[in-house]
């Protein structure tokens, strides 16, 4: 027998799962947009902009540029 408590737990779980999925999607989309914008820049401007990022993000952007576009920074 399904009670209202069971339904509430399932609804809360679904909302939580949708929120986590949406945040991961938004993070990946923003990172893809960032990498595309760096790929479109000229090399000097790209170096300057990447140097302003925090070290971990800069390393991820460099790896993505190398893997997806073959651009060495």
PDB file of N, H, CA, C and O in Angstrom:
ATOM      1  N   UNK A   1       0.842  -1.173   0.000  1.00  0.00           N
ATOM      2  CA  UNK A   1       0.000   0.000   0.000  1.00  0.00           C
ATOM      3  C   UNK A   1       0.895   1.248   0.000  1.00  0.00           C
ATOM      4  O   UNK A   1       1.821   1.356   0.804  1.00  0.00           O
ATOM      5  N   UNK A   2       0.618   2.158  -0.882  1.00  0.00           N
ATOM      6  H   UNK A   2      -0.134   2.071  -1.535  1.00  0.00           H
ATOM      7  CA  UNK A   2       1.397   3.383  -0.999  1.00  0.00           C
ATOM      8  C   UNK A   2       0.746   4.470  -0.154  1.00  0.00           C
ATOM      9  O   UNK A   2      -0.444   4.754  -0.287  1.00  0.00           O
ATOM     10  N   UNK A   3       1.535   5.061   0.701  1.00  0.00           N
ATOM     11  H   UNK A   3       2.503   4.831   0.809  1.00  0.00           H
ATOM     12  CA  UNK A   3       1.036   6.130   1.556  1.00  0.00           C
ATOM     13  C   UNK A   3       1.507   7.477   1.041  1.00  0.00           C
ATOM     14  O   UNK A   3       2.365   7.555   0.161  1.00  0.00           O
ATOM     15  N   UNK A   4       0.946   8.522   1.591  1.00  0.00           N
ATOM     16  H   UNK A   4       0.249   8.459   2.305  1.00  0.00           H
ATOM     17  CA  UNK A   4       1.315   9.872   1.155  1.00  0.00           C
ATOM     18  C   UNK A   4       2.776  10.178   1.505  1.00  0.00           C
ATOM     19  O   UNK A   4       3.431  10.956   0.811  1.00  0.00           O
ATOM     20  N   UNK A   5       3.274   9.578   2.560  1.00  0.00           N
ATOM     21  H   UNK A   5       2.742   8.946   3.124  1.00  0.00           H
ATOM     22  CA  UNK A   5       4.678   9.764   2.942  1.00  0.00           C
ATOM     23  C   UNK A   5       5.596   9.211   1.859  1.00  0.00           C
ATOM     24  O   UNK A   5       6.606   9.832   1.528  1.00  0.00           O
ATOM     25  N   UNK A   6       5.252   8.041   1.302  1.00  0.00           N
ATOM     26  H   UNK A   6       4.431   7.537   1.571  1.00  0.00           H
ATOM     27  CA  UNK A   6       6.050   7.446   0.231  1.00  0.00           C
ATOM     28  C   UNK A   6       6.080   8.347  -1.003  1.00  0.00           C
ATOM     29  O   UNK A   6       7.125   8.544  -1.624  1.00  0.00           O
ATOM     30  N   UNK A   7       4.923   8.882  -1.338  1.00  0.00           N
ATOM     31  H   UNK A   7       4.075   8.722  -0.834  1.00  0.00           H
ATOM     32  CA  UNK A   7       4.849   9.780  -2.489  1.00  0.00           C
ATOM     33  C   UNK A   7       5.674  11.027  -2.248  1.00  0.00           C
ATOM     34  O   UNK A   7       6.356  11.497  -3.159  1.00  0.00           O
ATOM     35  N   UNK A   8       5.629  11.569  -1.050  1.00  0.00           N
ATOM     36  H   UNK A   8       5.075  11.187  -0.311  1.00  0.00           H
ATOM     37  CA  UNK A   8       6.402  12.765  -0.722  1.00  0.00           C
ATOM     38  C   UNK A   8       7.902  12.491  -0.826  1.00  0.00           C
ATOM     39  O   UNK A   8       8.650  13.336  -1.316  1.00  0.00           O
ATOM     40  N   UNK A   9       8.338  11.343  -0.380  1.00  0.00           N
ATOM     41  H   UNK A   9       7.730  10.656   0.018  1.00  0.00           H
ATOM     42  CA  UNK A   9       9.750  10.976  -0.461  1.00  0.00           C
ATOM     43  C   UNK A   9      10.177  10.841  -1.926  1.00  0.00           C
ATOM     44  O   UNK A   9      11.253  11.308  -2.300  1.00  0.00           O
ATOM     45  N   UNK A  10       9.351  10.212  -2.746  1.00  0.00           N
ATOM     46  H   UNK A  10       8.477   9.833  -2.442  1.00  0.00           H
ATOM     47  CA  UNK A  10       9.679  10.054  -4.163  1.00  0.00           C
ATOM     48  C   UNK A  10       9.715  11.404  -4.884  1.00  0.00           C
ATOM     49  O   UNK A  10      10.579  11.637  -5.730  1.00  0.00           O
ATOM     50  N   UNK A  11       8.790  12.276  -4.553  1.00  0.00           N
ATOM     51  H   UNK A  11       8.088  12.087  -3.866  1.00  0.00           H
ATOM     52  CA  UNK A  11       8.766  13.602  -5.178  1.00  0.00           C
ATOM     53  C   UNK A  11      10.005  14.395  -4.767  1.00  0.00           C
ATOM     54  O   UNK A  11      10.637  15.040  -5.604  1.00  0.00           O
ATOM     55  N   UNK A  12      10.349  14.348  -3.494  1.00  0.00           N
ATOM     56  H   UNK A  12       9.836  13.824  -2.814  1.00  0.00           H
ATOM     57  CA  UNK A  12      11.542  15.059  -3.027  1.00  0.00           C
ATOM     58  C   UNK A  12      12.800  14.503  -3.692  1.00  0.00           C
ATOM     59  O   UNK A  12      13.689  15.269  -4.064  1.00  0.00           O
ATOM     60  N   UNK A  13      12.883  13.201  -3.842  1.00  0.00           N
ATOM     61  H   UNK A  13      12.161  12.579  -3.540  1.00  0.00           H
ATOM     62  CA  UNK A  13      14.033  12.581  -4.495  1.00  0.00           C
ATOM     63  C   UNK A  13      14.119  12.994  -5.965  1.00  0.00           C
ATOM     64  O   UNK A  13      15.205  13.263  -6.478  1.00  0.00           O
ATOM     65  N   UNK A  14      12.976  13.042  -6.633  1.00  0.00           N
ATOM     66  H   UNK A  14      12.094  12.823  -6.216  1.00  0.00           H
ATOM     67  CA  UNK A  14      12.959  13.433  -8.042  1.00  0.00           C
ATOM     68  C   UNK A  14      13.391  14.886  -8.211  1.00  0.00           C
ATOM     69  O   UNK A  14      14.152  15.205  -9.125  1.00  0.00           O
ATOM     70  N   UNK A  15      12.908  15.768  -7.335  1.00  0.00           N
ATOM     71  H   UNK A  15      12.289  15.509  -6.593  1.00  0.00           H
ATOM     72  CA  UNK A  15      13.286  17.173  -7.409  1.00  0.00           C
ATOM     73  C   UNK A  15      14.781  17.344  -7.159  1.00  0.00           C
ATOM     74  O   UNK A  15      15.441  18.126  -7.844  1.00  0.00           O
ATOM     75  N   UNK A  16      15.307  16.629  -6.201  1.00  0.00           N
ATOM     76  H   UNK A  16      14.771  15.993  -5.644  1.00  0.00           H
ATOM     77  CA  UNK A  16      16.734  16.682  -5.911  1.00  0.00           C
ATOM     78  C   UNK A  16      17.558  16.174  -7.091  1.00  0.00           C
ATOM     79  O   UNK A  16      18.567  16.784  -7.447  1.00  0.00           O
ATOM     80  N   UNK A  17      17.142  15.067  -7.701  1.00  0.00           N
ATOM     81  H   UNK A  17      16.323  14.571  -7.412  1.00  0.00           H
ATOM     82  CA  UNK A  17      17.864  14.513  -8.851  1.00  0.00           C
ATOM     83  C   UNK A  17      17.823  15.466 -10.040  1.00  0.00           C
ATOM     84  O   UNK A  17      18.822  15.620 -10.743  1.00  0.00           O
ATOM     85  N   UNK A  18      16.697  16.099 -10.269  1.00  0.00           N
ATOM     86  H   UNK A  18      15.885  15.975  -9.698  1.00  0.00           H
ATOM     87  CA  UNK A  18      16.584  17.059 -11.370  1.00  0.00           C
ATOM     88  C   UNK A  18      17.486  18.258 -11.110  1.00  0.00           C
ATOM     89  O   UNK A  18      18.135  18.754 -12.031  1.00  0.00           O
ATOM     90  N   UNK A  19      17.533  18.726  -9.875  1.00  0.00           N
ATOM     91  H   UNK A  19      17.006  18.323  -9.127  1.00  0.00           H
ATOM     92  CA  UNK A  19      18.404  19.856  -9.539  1.00  0.00           C
ATOM     93  C   UNK A  19      19.867  19.542  -9.730  1.00  0.00           C
ATOM     94  O   UNK A  19      20.613  20.370 -10.252  1.00  0.00           O
ATOM     95  N   UNK A  20      20.292  18.369  -9.321  1.00  0.00           N
ATOM     96  H   UNK A  20      19.686  17.696  -8.898  1.00  0.00           H
ATOM     97  CA  UNK A  20      21.695  17.971  -9.480  1.00  0.00           C
ATOM     98  C   UNK A  20      22.033  17.820 -10.964  1.00  0.00           C
ATOM     99  O   UNK A  20      23.089  18.267 -11.411  1.00  0.00           O
ATOM    100  N   UNK A  21      21.148  17.199 -11.715  1.00  0.00           N
ATOM    101  H   UNK A  21      20.290  16.836 -11.352  1.00  0.00           H
ATOM    102  CA  UNK A  21      21.377  17.032 -13.149  1.00  0.00           C
ATOM    103  C   UNK A  21      21.440  18.364 -13.868  1.00  0.00           C
ATOM    104  O   UNK A  21      22.294  18.562 -14.733  1.00  0.00           O
ATOM    105  N   UNK A  22      20.553  19.276 -13.525  1.00  0.00           N
ATOM    106  H   UNK A  22      19.859  19.116 -12.823  1.00  0.00           H
ATOM    107  CA  UNK A  22      20.533  20.586 -14.160  1.00  0.00           C
ATOM    108  C   UNK A  22      21.805  21.376 -13.856  1.00  0.00           C
ATOM    109  O   UNK A  22      22.353  22.042 -14.735  1.00  0.00           O
ATOM    110  N   UNK A  23      22.273  21.299 -12.606  1.00  0.00           N
ATOM    111  H   UNK A  23      21.828  20.758 -11.892  1.00  0.00           H
ATOM    112  CA  UNK A  23      23.488  22.048 -12.265  1.00  0.00           C
ATOM    113  C   UNK A  23      24.700  21.488 -13.001  1.00  0.00           C
ATOM    114  O   UNK A  23      25.565  22.254 -13.424  1.00  0.00           O
ATOM    115  N   UNK A  24      24.781  20.180 -13.163  1.00  0.00           N
ATOM    116  H   UNK A  24      24.078  19.557 -12.820  1.00  0.00           H
ATOM    117  CA  UNK A  24      25.892  19.588 -13.910  1.00  0.00           C
ATOM    118  C   UNK A  24      25.824  19.965 -15.382  1.00  0.00           C
ATOM    119  O   UNK A  24      26.849  20.234 -16.008  1.00  0.00           O
ATOM    120  N   UNK A  25      24.610  19.983 -15.934  1.00  0.00           N
ATOM    121  H   UNK A  25      23.778  19.764 -15.425  1.00  0.00           H
ATOM    122  CA  UNK A  25      24.431  20.377 -17.324  1.00  0.00           C
ATOM    123  C   UNK A  25      24.845  21.834 -17.518  1.00  0.00           C
ATOM    124  O   UNK A  25      25.543  22.154 -18.480  1.00  0.00           O
ATOM    125  N   UNK A  26      24.428  22.710 -16.625  1.00  0.00           N
ATOM    126  H   UNK A  26      23.861  22.450 -15.844  1.00  0.00           H
ATOM    127  CA  UNK A  26      24.760  24.130 -16.731  1.00  0.00           C
ATOM    128  C   UNK A  26      26.265  24.348 -16.614  1.00  0.00           C
ATOM    129  O   UNK A  26      26.830  25.177 -17.327  1.00  0.00           O
ATOM    130  N   UNK A  27      26.917  23.608 -15.720  1.00  0.00           N
ATOM    131  H   UNK A  27      26.458  22.934 -15.141  1.00  0.00           H
ATOM    132  CA  UNK A  27      28.366  23.738 -15.559  1.00  0.00           C
ATOM    133  C   UNK A  27      29.089  23.295 -16.829  1.00  0.00           C
ATOM    134  O   UNK A  27      30.017  23.968 -17.279  1.00  0.00           O
ATOM    135  N   UNK A  28      28.675  22.180 -17.405  1.00  0.00           N
ATOM    136  H   UNK A  28      27.921  21.634 -17.040  1.00  0.00           H
ATOM    137  CA  UNK A  28      29.315  21.691 -18.625  1.00  0.00           C
ATOM    138  C   UNK A  28      29.066  22.649 -19.785  1.00  0.00           C
ATOM    139  O   UNK A  28      29.965  22.894 -20.590  1.00  0.00           O
ATOM    140  N   UNK A  29      27.870  23.187 -19.876  1.00  0.00           N
ATOM    141  H   UNK A  29      27.139  22.988 -19.222  1.00  0.00           H
ATOM    142  CA  UNK A  29      27.551  24.111 -20.961  1.00  0.00           C
ATOM    143  C   UNK A  29      28.362  25.396 -20.844  1.00  0.00           C
ATOM    144  O   UNK A  29      28.866  25.906 -21.845  1.00  0.00           O
ATOM    145  N   UNK A  30      28.489  25.918 -19.635  1.00  0.00           N
ATOM    146  H   UNK A  30      28.079  25.504 -18.822  1.00  0.00           H
ATOM    147  CA  UNK A  30      29.262  27.150 -19.467  1.00  0.00           C
ATOM    148  C   UNK A  30      30.745  26.907 -19.752  1.00  0.00           C
ATOM    149  O   UNK A  30      31.419  27.775 -20.306  1.00  0.00           O
ATOM    150  N   UNK A  31      31.252  25.740 -19.378  1.00  0.00           N
ATOM    151  H   UNK A  31      30.705  25.034 -18.928  1.00  0.00           H
ATOM    152  CA  UNK A  31      32.649  25.416 -19.669  1.00  0.00           C
ATOM    153  C   UNK A  31      32.863  25.287 -21.174  1.00  0.00           C
ATOM    154  O   UNK A  31      33.879  25.744 -21.697  1.00  0.00           O
ATOM    155  N   UNK A  32      31.912  24.667 -21.873  1.00  0.00           N
ATOM    156  H   UNK A  32      31.086  24.296 -21.448  1.00  0.00           H
ATOM    157  CA  UNK A  32      32.035  24.553 -23.328  1.00  0.00           C
ATOM    158  C   UNK A  32      32.023  25.932 -23.986  1.00  0.00           C
ATOM    159  O   UNK A  32      32.797  26.187 -24.908  1.00  0.00           O
ATOM    160  N   UNK A  33      31.153  26.813 -23.518  1.00  0.00           N
ATOM    161  H   UNK A  33      30.525  26.606 -22.768  1.00  0.00           H
ATOM    162  CA  UNK A  33      31.111  28.170 -24.062  1.00  0.00           C
ATOM    163  C   UNK A  33      32.419  28.908 -23.800  1.00  0.00           C
ATOM    164  O   UNK A  33      32.909  29.635 -24.663  1.00  0.00           O
ATOM    165  N   UNK A  34      32.979  28.722 -22.616  1.00  0.00           N
ATOM    166  H   UNK A  34      32.581  28.132 -21.914  1.00  0.00           H
ATOM    167  CA  UNK A  34      34.241  29.363 -22.270  1.00  0.00           C
ATOM    168  C   UNK A  34      35.375  28.870 -23.170  1.00  0.00           C
ATOM    169  O   UNK A  34      36.174  29.668 -23.661  1.00  0.00           O
ATOM    170  N   UNK A  35      35.443  27.566 -23.383  1.00  0.00           N
ATOM    171  H   UNK A  35      34.794  26.918 -22.985  1.00  0.00           H
ATOM    172  CA  UNK A  35      36.495  26.988 -24.224  1.00  0.00           C
ATOM    173  C   UNK A  35      36.334  27.468 -25.662  1.00  0.00           C
ATOM    174  O   UNK A  35      37.326  27.771 -26.324  1.00  0.00           O
ATOM    175  N   UNK A  36      35.105  27.540 -26.151  1.00  0.00           N
ATOM    176  H   UNK A  36      34.299  27.293 -25.613  1.00  0.00           H
ATOM    177  CA  UNK A  36      34.888  28.030 -27.515  1.00  0.00           C
ATOM    178  C   UNK A  36      35.317  29.480 -27.663  1.00  0.00           C
ATOM    179  O   UNK A  36      35.900  29.862 -28.678  1.00  0.00           O
ATOM    180  N   UNK A  37      35.029  30.281 -26.656  1.00  0.00           N
ATOM    181  H   UNK A  37      34.556  29.971 -25.832  1.00  0.00           H
ATOM    182  CA  UNK A  37      35.428  31.685 -26.740  1.00  0.00           C
ATOM    183  C   UNK A  37      36.953  31.826 -26.700  1.00  0.00           C
ATOM    184  O   UNK A  37      37.511  32.689 -27.377  1.00  0.00           O
ATOM    185  N   UNK A  38      37.628  30.986 -25.912  1.00  0.00           N
ATOM    186  H   UNK A  38      37.174  30.285 -25.362  1.00  0.00           H
ATOM    187  CA  UNK A  38      39.088  31.010 -25.890  1.00  0.00           C
ATOM    188  C   UNK A  38      39.663  30.549 -27.234  1.00  0.00           C
ATOM    189  O   UNK A  38      40.678  31.078 -27.687  1.00  0.00           O
ATOM    190  N   UNK A  39      39.029  29.584 -27.860  1.00  0.00           N
ATOM    191  H   UNK A  39      38.204  29.154 -27.491  1.00  0.00           H
ATOM    192  CA  UNK A  39      39.512  29.098 -29.153  1.00  0.00           C
ATOM    193  C   UNK A  39      39.382  30.171 -30.228  1.00  0.00           C
ATOM    194  O   UNK A  39      40.177  30.204 -31.167  1.00  0.00           O
ATOM    195  N   UNK A  40      38.397  31.042 -30.101  1.00  0.00           N
ATOM    196  H   UNK A  40      37.751  31.015 -29.338  1.00  0.00           H
ATOM    197  CA  UNK A  40      38.183  32.087 -31.103  1.00  0.00           C
ATOM    198  C   UNK A  40      39.108  33.288 -30.921  1.00  0.00           C
ATOM    199  O   UNK A  40      39.228  34.109 -31.831  1.00  0.00           O
ATOM    200  N   UNK A  41      39.758  33.406 -29.776  1.00  0.00           N
ATOM    201  H   UNK A  41      39.661  32.739 -29.037  1.00  0.00           H
ATOM    202  CA  UNK A  41      40.627  34.559 -29.500  1.00  0.00           C
ATOM    203  C   UNK A  41      41.960  34.423 -30.220  1.00  0.00           C
ATOM    204  O   UNK A  41      42.357  33.331 -30.626  1.00  0.00           O
ATOM    205  N   UNK A  42      42.643  35.554 -30.369  1.00  0.00           N
ATOM    206  H   UNK A  42      42.320  36.442 -30.040  1.00  0.00           H
ATOM    207  CA  UNK A  42      44.001  35.480 -30.895  1.00  0.00           C
ATOM    208  C   UNK A  42      44.926  34.985 -29.776  1.00  0.00           C
ATOM    209  O   UNK A  42      44.593  35.128 -28.599  1.00  0.00           O
ATOM    210  N   UNK A  43      46.066  34.415 -30.119  1.00  0.00           N
ATOM    211  H   UNK A  43      46.337  34.299 -31.074  1.00  0.00           H
ATOM    212  CA  UNK A  43      46.922  33.749 -29.111  1.00  0.00           C
ATOM    213  C   UNK A  43      47.373  34.632 -27.947  1.00  0.00           C
ATOM    214  O   UNK A  43      47.410  34.171 -26.807  1.00  0.00           O
ATOM    215  N   UNK A  44      47.711  35.877 -28.214  1.00  0.00           N
ATOM    216  H   UNK A  44      47.681  36.251 -29.141  1.00  0.00           H
ATOM    217  CA  UNK A  44      48.175  36.745 -27.128  1.00  0.00           C
ATOM    218  C   UNK A  44      47.058  37.036 -26.133  1.00  0.00           C
ATOM    219  O   UNK A  44      47.255  36.988 -24.919  1.00  0.00           O
ATOM    220  N   UNK A  45      45.900  37.334 -26.669  1.00  0.00           N
ATOM    221  H   UNK A  45      45.740  37.373 -27.655  1.00  0.00           H
ATOM    222  CA  UNK A  45      44.753  37.619 -25.791  1.00  0.00           C
ATOM    223  C   UNK A  45      44.359  36.367 -25.010  1.00  0.00           C
ATOM    224  O   UNK A  45      44.000  36.457 -23.836  1.00  0.00           O
ATOM    225  N   UNK A  46      44.423  35.197 -25.656  1.00  0.00           N
ATOM    226  H   UNK A  46      44.715  35.124 -26.609  1.00  0.00           H
ATOM    227  CA  UNK A  46      44.084  33.935 -24.994  1.00  0.00           C
ATOM    228  C   UNK A  46      45.009  33.681 -23.814  1.00  0.00           C
ATOM    229  O   UNK A  46      44.549  33.311 -22.733  1.00  0.00           O
ATOM    230  N   UNK A  47      46.324  33.878 -24.013  1.00  0.00           N
ATOM    231  H   UNK A  47      46.697  34.178 -24.890  1.00  0.00           H
ATOM    232  CA  UNK A  47      47.285  33.675 -22.919  1.00  0.00           C
ATOM    233  C   UNK A  47      46.991  34.601 -21.748  1.00  0.00           C
ATOM    234  O   UNK A  47      47.026  34.183 -20.591  1.00  0.00           O
ATOM    235  N   UNK A  48      46.703  35.853 -22.055  1.00  0.00           N
ATOM    236  H   UNK A  48      46.674  36.192 -22.996  1.00  0.00           H
ATOM    237  CA  UNK A  48      46.425  36.832 -21.015  1.00  0.00           C
ATOM    238  C   UNK A  48      45.159  36.467 -20.228  1.00  0.00           C
ATOM    239  O   UNK A  48      45.134  36.576 -19.003  1.00  0.00           O
ATOM    240  N   UNK A  49      44.122  36.038 -20.931  1.00  0.00           N
ATOM    241  H   UNK A  49      44.143  35.950 -21.927  1.00  0.00           H
ATOM    242  CA  UNK A  49      42.867  35.689 -20.262  1.00  0.00           C
ATOM    243  C   UNK A  49      43.011  34.406 -19.433  1.00  0.00           C
ATOM    244  O   UNK A  49      42.465  34.319 -18.333  1.00  0.00           O
ATOM    245  N   UNK A  50      43.732  33.422 -19.947  1.00  0.00           N
ATOM    246  H   UNK A  50      44.175  33.492 -20.841  1.00  0.00           H
ATOM    247  CA  UNK A  50      43.919  32.172 -19.203  1.00  0.00           C
ATOM    248  C   UNK A  50      44.765  32.411 -17.955  1.00  0.00           C
ATOM    249  O   UNK A  50      44.551  31.767 -16.928  1.00  0.00           O
ATOM    250  N   UNK A  51      45.717  33.328 -18.037  1.00  0.00           N
ATOM    251  H   UNK A  51      45.891  33.851 -18.871  1.00  0.00           H
ATOM    252  CA  UNK A  51      46.547  33.606 -16.860  1.00  0.00           C
ATOM    253  C   UNK A  51      45.740  34.247 -15.731  1.00  0.00           C
ATOM    254  O   UNK A  51      46.154  34.197 -14.572  1.00  0.00           O
ATOM    255  N   UNK A  52      44.610  34.838 -16.053  1.00  0.00           N
ATOM    256  H   UNK A  52      44.274  34.879 -16.994  1.00  0.00           H
ATOM    257  CA  UNK A  52      43.760  35.458 -15.029  1.00  0.00           C
ATOM    258  C   UNK A  52      42.862  34.458 -14.302  1.00  0.00           C
ATOM    259  O   UNK A  52      42.319  34.769 -13.241  1.00  0.00           O
ATOM    260  N   UNK A  53      42.703  33.256 -14.869  1.00  0.00           N
ATOM    261  H   UNK A  53      43.144  33.004 -15.730  1.00  0.00           H
ATOM    262  CA  UNK A  53      41.874  32.232 -14.224  1.00  0.00           C
ATOM    263  C   UNK A  53      42.614  31.602 -13.056  1.00  0.00           C
ATOM    264  O   UNK A  53      43.836  31.697 -12.952  1.00  0.00           O
ATOM    265  N   UNK A  54      41.843  30.949 -12.168  1.00  0.00           N
ATOM    266  H   UNK A  54      40.850  30.872 -12.253  1.00  0.00           H
ATOM    267  CA  UNK A  54      42.520  30.223 -11.098  1.00  0.00           C
ATOM    268  C   UNK A  54      43.257  29.026 -11.709  1.00  0.00           C
ATOM    269  O   UNK A  54      42.856  28.551 -12.772  1.00  0.00           O
ATOM    270  N   UNK A  55      44.318  28.525 -11.076  1.00  0.00           N
ATOM    271  H   UNK A  55      44.644  28.911 -10.213  1.00  0.00           H
ATOM    272  CA  UNK A  55      45.178  27.508 -11.689  1.00  0.00           C
ATOM    273  C   UNK A  55      44.453  26.235 -12.124  1.00  0.00           C
ATOM    274  O   UNK A  55      44.760  25.678 -13.178  1.00  0.00           O
ATOM    275  N   UNK A  56      43.497  25.775 -11.325  1.00  0.00           N
ATOM    276  H   UNK A  56      43.247  26.228 -10.469  1.00  0.00           H
ATOM    277  CA  UNK A  56      42.795  24.543 -11.679  1.00  0.00           C
ATOM    278  C   UNK A  56      41.937  24.742 -12.927  1.00  0.00           C
ATOM    279  O   UNK A  56      41.939  23.901 -13.826  1.00  0.00           O
ATOM    280  N   UNK A  57      41.208  25.848 -12.980  1.00  0.00           N
ATOM    281  H   UNK A  57      41.206  26.531 -12.250  1.00  0.00           H
ATOM    282  CA  UNK A  57      40.368  26.135 -14.141  1.00  0.00           C
ATOM    283  C   UNK A  57      41.233  26.368 -15.374  1.00  0.00           C
ATOM    284  O   UNK A  57      40.875  25.933 -16.469  1.00  0.00           O
ATOM    285  N   UNK A  58      42.363  27.046 -15.212  1.00  0.00           N
ATOM    286  H   UNK A  58      42.654  27.399 -14.322  1.00  0.00           H
ATOM    287  CA  UNK A  58      43.259  27.292 -16.336  1.00  0.00           C
ATOM    288  C   UNK A  58      43.774  25.977 -16.916  1.00  0.00           C
ATOM    289  O   UNK A  58      43.851  25.825 -18.135  1.00  0.00           O
ATOM    290  N   UNK A  59      44.123  25.032 -16.053  1.00  0.00           N
ATOM    291  H   UNK A  59      44.060  25.155 -15.062  1.00  0.00           H
ATOM    292  CA  UNK A  59      44.605  23.735 -16.529  1.00  0.00           C
ATOM    293  C   UNK A  59      43.504  22.992 -17.284  1.00  0.00           C
ATOM    294  O   UNK A  59      43.770  22.381 -18.319  1.00  0.00           O
ATOM    295  N   UNK A  60      42.274  23.040 -16.776  1.00  0.00           N
ATOM    296  H   UNK A  60      42.058  23.537 -15.935  1.00  0.00           H
ATOM    297  CA  UNK A  60      41.168  22.376 -17.461  1.00  0.00           C
ATOM    298  C   UNK A  60      40.910  23.007 -18.825  1.00  0.00           C
ATOM    299  O   UNK A  60      40.654  22.301 -19.801  1.00  0.00           O
ATOM    300  N   UNK A  61      40.976  24.327 -18.894  1.00  0.00           N
ATOM    301  H   UNK A  61      41.184  24.901 -18.102  1.00  0.00           H
ATOM    302  CA  UNK A  61      40.753  25.015 -20.167  1.00  0.00           C
ATOM    303  C   UNK A  61      41.856  24.660 -21.152  1.00  0.00           C
ATOM    304  O   UNK A  61      41.580  24.415 -22.326  1.00  0.00           O
ATOM    305  N   UNK A  62      43.098  24.629 -20.693  1.00  0.00           N
ATOM    306  H   UNK A  62      43.323  24.829 -19.739  1.00  0.00           H
ATOM    307  CA  UNK A  62      44.213  24.258 -21.577  1.00  0.00           C
ATOM    308  C   UNK A  62      44.040  22.842 -22.117  1.00  0.00           C
ATOM    309  O   UNK A  62      44.272  22.594 -23.300  1.00  0.00           O
ATOM    310  N   UNK A  63      43.630  21.910 -21.249  1.00  0.00           N
ATOM    311  H   UNK A  63      43.442  22.111 -20.288  1.00  0.00           H
ATOM    312  CA  UNK A  63      43.424  20.528 -21.683  1.00  0.00           C
ATOM    313  C   UNK A  63      42.307  20.439 -22.714  1.00  0.00           C
ATOM    314  O   UNK A  63      42.440  19.738 -23.717  1.00  0.00           O
ATOM    315  N   UNK A  64      41.210  21.143 -22.473  1.00  0.00           N
ATOM    316  H   UNK A  64      41.102  21.713 -21.658  1.00  0.00           H
ATOM    317  CA  UNK A  64      40.098  21.129 -23.416  1.00  0.00           C
ATOM    318  C   UNK A  64      40.503  21.728 -24.761  1.00  0.00           C
ATOM    319  O   UNK A  64      40.148  21.200 -25.815  1.00  0.00           O
ATOM    320  N   UNK A  65      41.254  22.839 -24.717  1.00  0.00           N
ATOM    321  H   UNK A  65      41.542  23.268 -23.861  1.00  0.00           H
ATOM    322  CA  UNK A  65      41.705  23.450 -25.964  1.00  0.00           C
ATOM    323  C   UNK A  65      42.593  22.494 -26.753  1.00  0.00           C
ATOM    324  O   UNK A  65      42.486  22.408 -27.977  1.00  0.00           O
ATOM    325  N   UNK A  66      43.460  21.784 -26.058  1.00  0.00           N
ATOM    326  H   UNK A  66      43.546  21.854 -25.065  1.00  0.00           H
ATOM    327  CA  UNK A  66      44.346  20.842 -26.730  1.00  0.00           C
ATOM    328  C   UNK A  66      43.571  19.654 -27.291  1.00  0.00           C
ATOM    329  O   UNK A  66      43.799  19.249 -28.430  1.00  0.00           O
ATOM    330  N   UNK A  67      42.667  19.101 -26.510  1.00  0.00           N
ATOM    331  H   UNK A  67      42.482  19.430 -25.584  1.00  0.00           H
ATOM    332  CA  UNK A  67      41.921  17.916 -26.943  1.00  0.00           C
ATOM    333  C   UNK A  67      40.936  18.232 -28.065  1.00  0.00           C
ATOM    334  O   UNK A  67      40.866  17.496 -29.050  1.00  0.00           O
ATOM    335  N   UNK A  68      40.180  19.309 -27.928  1.00  0.00           N
ATOM    336  H   UNK A  68      40.237  19.907 -27.129  1.00  0.00           H
ATOM    337  CA  UNK A  68      39.101  19.592 -28.874  1.00  0.00           C
ATOM    338  C   UNK A  68      39.559  20.357 -30.102  1.00  0.00           C
ATOM    339  O   UNK A  68      39.059  20.118 -31.201  1.00  0.00           O
ATOM    340  N   UNK A  69      40.508  21.281 -29.931  1.00  0.00           N
ATOM    341  H   UNK A  69      40.915  21.476 -29.038  1.00  0.00           H
ATOM    342  CA  UNK A  69      40.881  22.155 -31.036  1.00  0.00           C
ATOM    343  C   UNK A  69      42.339  22.020 -31.455  1.00  0.00           C
ATOM    344  O   UNK A  69      42.738  22.585 -32.474  1.00  0.00           O
ATOM    345  N   UNK A  70      43.139  21.288 -30.695  1.00  0.00           N
ATOM    346  H   UNK A  70      42.815  20.829 -29.867  1.00  0.00           H
ATOM    347  CA  UNK A  70      44.551  21.126 -31.021  1.00  0.00           C
ATOM    348  C   UNK A  70      45.355  22.401 -30.829  1.00  0.00           C
ATOM    349  O   UNK A  70      46.356  22.624 -31.510  1.00  0.00           O
ATOM    350  N   UNK A  71      44.911  23.236 -29.894  1.00  0.00           N
ATOM    351  H   UNK A  71      44.098  23.054 -29.340  1.00  0.00           H
ATOM    352  CA  UNK A  71      45.574  24.512 -29.631  1.00  0.00           C
ATOM    353  C   UNK A  71      46.446  24.370 -28.394  1.00  0.00           C
ATOM    354  O   UNK A  71      45.961  23.990 -27.328  1.00  0.00           O
ATOM    355  N   UNK A  72      47.729  24.675 -28.533  1.00  0.00           N
ATOM    356  H   UNK A  72      48.123  24.983 -29.399  1.00  0.00           H
ATOM    357  CA  UNK A  72      48.636  24.668 -27.392  1.00  0.00           C
ATOM    358  C   UNK A  72      48.688  26.065 -26.806  1.00  0.00           C
ATOM    359  O   UNK A  72      48.805  27.050 -27.536  1.00  0.00           O
ATOM    360  N   UNK A  73      48.599  26.149 -25.485  1.00  0.00           N
ATOM    361  H   UNK A  73      48.504  25.349 -24.892  1.00  0.00           H
ATOM    362  CA  UNK A  73      48.650  27.445 -24.814  1.00  0.00           C
ATOM    363  C   UNK A  73      49.864  27.478 -23.925  1.00  0.00           C
ATOM    364  O   UNK A  73      50.112  28.481 -23.256  1.00  0.00           O
TER     365      UNK A  73
END
